[in-house]
Amino acid sequence: MRKHHSNEFKAKVALAALKGDKTLAELSSEFGIHATMITRWRSEAKEGLAGVFAGTNREAVRDLKAKNEELFTTIGRIQVENDWLRKKLDV
């Protein structure tokens, strides 16, 4: 059965691998993870590190919040219309 690790655990392992204090074999035995997995997580961490400083996540969050607000507004309008129609059809 596959193990599913939390993002925090993956970050901890990747950070330890990026430090370079220990070999992959040492990290593998310390964390109980195969060396290939550690290498993959380290590569993903290197690729994603530039995005932390670029602010792309902030823009994406802002866009999602704006879209969310728009959808809530639309839902509210539709609910009011539905209530109005229910009233009119019952009379």
N, C-alpha and C positions, 0 to 999 in steps of 0.2 A: 504494500500500500504506500502511496506517495505521501510524503510529509509536506505540509504547507506551513511556511514560515512567515512570520509577520514582517511588515516592511521595516519595523524598528530593528529586528534581528538581522535582516539582510543588510541594513545600513551599518550596523555595528560590525558585522563581518567584513563588509567592503571597506570600511574605514581602517580596520586593522590590517587588511591586505594592502591598502594604499600607503600606510605608514612604512611598510617594508622592514619592520623590526624582526619579523619572524618569517620563516619559509612557509611555502604553501602546505608542506607536510605538517609542520607544527600547528598552523592554523586549522588544518583539517582535523587533526586529532583533538585540538582544544575545543572546537565548536561542534565536532561530530558531523561535519559536512564534507562531501567529496571535493577534492581540489579543483575539479572542473567547474563545479558550481561556484566556488569562491572566485575563480577566474572570470566567470560570466558576470557575477554580481559586481566585481571590481570594474569590469569594462563598462557595464551599464552605469555605474556611479560616475566614471570619468566622462561618459557621454552626456549625462544629465547635469553635471556640475556647472556647465556654462549657462544653462537655463536658469539657475538659481540667481545669478547676477544680472541676467538679461531682463528680468522683469516680465517675461512672457506669461508666467503663471498668473501674475497680478492682472494682466490685461484679460486673460481668459476668464478669470474669476469675475472681473467687472462685467464682461460681456454676458456671462451666465446669469449674473444677478439681474442685469437689465432685461434679459430674455425672460427670466423668471417673473419679474414684476409685470412685464407685458402679458404673460400668460395668466397670471392671477387676475389682472384687470379684465381680460377677456372672459375668464370663467365667471367673475362677478357679474359682468354685463349679461352673459347668457343666463345666469341664474335669475336675474331680475326679469328678463324677457320671458323665461319659462313660467315664473310666478304670475306675471301679468296675463299670459295666455291661459293659464289654468283658471284664473279668476274669471276671465271673459267667457271661457267655454262652459263653466259651471253655471253662469247666469242665464 
